[in-house]
Amino acid sequence: SESLHLFRIPARINLWYGNLQFKISTIPGSRSSLSRFKLESHELLMMSTSIAKSKSANKAKNPKSLIDKIIHAIRNQPAPGNYVSQVSIAKYLESEFQVDKSKSSQLKNAFKKGVESGKLEQKGQSFRVAGDPVREIPAELKVKCEDIKKGSGPGADVGDTVVVKYEGKLDDGSVFDSGSKFEFVLGAGEVIKGWDEGILSMKKGGVRKLFIPSKLGYGKRGSPPEIPPNADLHFTVSLKEIR
């Protein structure tokens, strides 16, 4: 009986999660103590899960590493198929996290490691976060394209220098701008977003009509005096050359 009494002396169990210590008292062999142990263990598990989620949320809000900042940049820029151009990502990083664009080699290595580790997926010079669901792009953020003439050869891609002839009109049919030989780098943010998206995949000799909603054009400010605020834009674009 004495040995049995010694066996049932209350025991104290110390459990640790990170820097937190949890102390559980239990009497071995007791059903009530076993239930209590299970209950407190469950509470510990729930607490640890909550802490882990909190850390994950804080990491998402305050990314530390360069690859985490890249992921944050991609997720905060709506784009077709979730693929965001490297140029747009670099601009976002400079604006939001003061990442110096001149350190292009560091960015290039971060993109490469992100793809190799399976965190990022690459298409041309654009990237998406692997495993993220493809977001439905709202109508006000979509460019409508109609090919009048297909053209030939490879399609224009992000990073290509393209030469175009174009004419731009407002909803009332008035022409606000035109050009016979306009040159820019596709996807570099040198033109309105609607052009960076709408001219993608065009082939040399091709002609395409673009409907560009205000948010992908000049937005609330417009471009006075030719383009009023919140104006949707209509373009006819001929692709003359891809370099």
C-alpha positions, 0 to 999 in steps of 0.5 A: 500500500505504501508503494501504491501511495508513492506511485500516486504522488502528484507529478508536475510536467513542464511543457515548452513552446518557444519561450513559453513554459506550461506546467501541468499537474497530474496524478499518474494512473488517475482517469481524471488526471488523464482527462485533465492532461488531454484537455490541457494538452489540447489547449496547448496545441490550440495555443501553439497553432494560434501563435504560429498563425499570428507569426505567419500573419505578421510575416505577410504584413511585414516581410523581411527577406527579399523573396518574401517582399517579392511574394508580397509585391506579386499578391498586391498587384492584380494581373492576368493569371496572377503573373506580374512582370519583373519590372512591375515587381521591382517598382513596387519593391522600390515604392513600398520597401525602398528596395534599390532597383540599381541592385538588379543582380540581387533581385535577379538572384532572388527571382532565380532562387524563388523559382528553383525553390518552388515558391515562384512560377515564371512565364517569360519575364513575369512571375506568380506565387506557386500554389496561389489560386488564380484570381478573377480580374474585375471587369474594370481591370480588364483590357478587351482586345480584338485582332483585326489582323494577326500578323506573323512571327513570334508574339511580343513579350515583356521586355521586348522593345516594340514600335507601333502606329496608333490612334486613340479615341474617347467614347464620343469618337473624338481622337485625343492622340495618334502616332506613326512610330512610337517606341517603348519597352513592353511591360516596363511601365513606360506607358499606361497599364492597358498598353502593357497588357493589351499589346502582349502577344501581338505579332509583327504586322498585326493590327489590334483594337483595344478597349482600355477601362479608365483604371488601366488608363489615366484614372481619376485624374485623366490627362488634361486637356485631351483626356477627362477624368475617368475616361475609357479609351479606345485604341487601334494599334499596328505593330510595326516592329519587335526588337 
